[in-house]
Each structure stands twice: as C-alpha cells, then as structure tokens.
Amino acid sequence: MSSVTTSTSKTLSVVKRESFFDDSFFNDSWEDFDKAVQSILDKFDNKGLKVDVGTRSECRDLYSKIRSSKIDEDLYASQALQITEKDGKFQAVMDVKDFSPNDLQVRVVDDRVVVEGKYFKKSEDGSSTSSKSFYKEFTMPSTANIDLVATALSKDGVLTVKAPKREGDAAQPSGAVTSSSVQQSSSVQESSSTKQSSASSSVKKVSMSSSSTFSSSSTSSSQVSSNLMSNMESLDDMAQDMKDRLVFSHDTVNLKLK
C-alpha cells in the first residue's frame, strides 16, 4: 500500500507600501536590493558603475534600461534579485515591476516560498499583447519561522519576503563536541590505558617512584623498601612458576620477581 505525501500551502497577503527607497519599512532591505542591481550592472554593463547612496538613482535608471532590453530574451536573467539567510532568518528582495500586481501571488508551501505572476507586453500600436508566466521558488532555512512569513510590495514594484527566526532555536557552533562524543572518547582512552597497563605488566622489570605509595597510609619510603626486601627473601623458597606469576604494582610502582 503506497503512502501519499501531502503538502501544506498557504497564500500570503501582499501588503502594499510606498516607494521602496522612500519608505522606512524597507530600510533593512535597501542594501540587499543595491547588491541585486549591482549584479545586473556587472553582468550586462562594463562601465564599472558602483551602486551606493550617491549613485543609486543613476544606477537604477541604467538597470531599468538593461531590464527592458533583456526581458524578452530571458525573463529572469536581468531581474534584480537577492536572497539573504542570516542568523536563522530568511529574506528575499526582488524587482517585480514588470509583472502585474493583480496576478502576483506569494505562497508558503511546506518549507518553501513560491512567488508567481504574469508578464504582459503590448505591441507598440496596441493591437496585440503577449504574456509569460513568472515563477520563483525559495527554500527557507530550517530555523526560519514559516508561520510568520510576511511580504510587502513597494509602489515602484520591489517585493520583499521575510521570515524571522523561530524562538528558542540555536545553531550548534561548528566543530562543537557533544557530551556523547566526549564520553565515547573518554572510554576509548580508558580502554587504551588499560591495554598499555596490561602490556607493561608482562615486562620483567622493576620501576619505582620515590613519591608513590601503596595505599592511603603514610608509610615512609624506607619502610616500604624494607617490607619489599623482606617479602622478596620469604619468596626464595617458592617454586619458580609461582614467582613468575607474582607481581606487586601500585600506580607507578611495578615489581615482578624472577
């Protein structure tokens, strides 16, 4: 029995505002739109004109000329469009001046923003018209709140789509180590240390640290040495195979008798 995947879709109301650079509502999108216009100028014009506050008007006029001459060749190639994802937020700004506002539609489909519209063009004598469909789709970051997506259209045809970051979401820093990773690493080191300790016990040698003790008692090093020598003498009568298996060890002290 095959399963059917259903998509959730919601049409957003497009709020109409004043001219893009005259309405402070759009001020956090001005820089993004400047970048979008700059990308078109760099693509189709070699005059080296750079978009900034002083040249913004001149650059937009030049962009409009490029857009008018290229739109029939490719509906999208000369469209100013900028997508920004920062700190979990999503923002899109695009020029939709050439598309009929009445036929412009913005929808949220699952985790995507879909912008659709139609482009109409009349012949010079007005005897005929032609139209093309406009379709743009953007996937929002997983941290964006898709329930709070908002869109606005300026009087001069600049559309913005924004989605804030969900409350409580925090991206894990790159390279961060989780607690389970730390525990696993610790276990590996402990296992490795145990193997090294076992391996060292098979080596026939005597090593002693002057600062080591056999227990929590405060026995002096001379008493420890005396006790060790006494134990060694008492073992002289033991069988050789028993001696080979007898090992005294504590911290950095390893003593194996031959």
Buried (B, 14 or more C-beta within 10 A) or exposed (E): EEEEEEEEEEEBEBEEBEEBBEBEBBEEBBEBBBBBBBBBBEEBBEEEBEBEEEEBEEBBEBBBEBBEEBBEEEBEEBBBBBBBBEEBBBBBBBBBBBBEBEBBBBBBBEBBBBBBBBBEEEEEEEEEEEEBEBEBEBEBBEBBBBEEBBBBBBEBBBBBBBBBBBEEEEEEEEEEEEEEEEEEEEEEEEEEEEEEEEEEEEEEEEEBEEEEBBEEEEEEEEEBEEEBEEEEEEEEEEEEEEBEEEEBBBEEBBBBBE
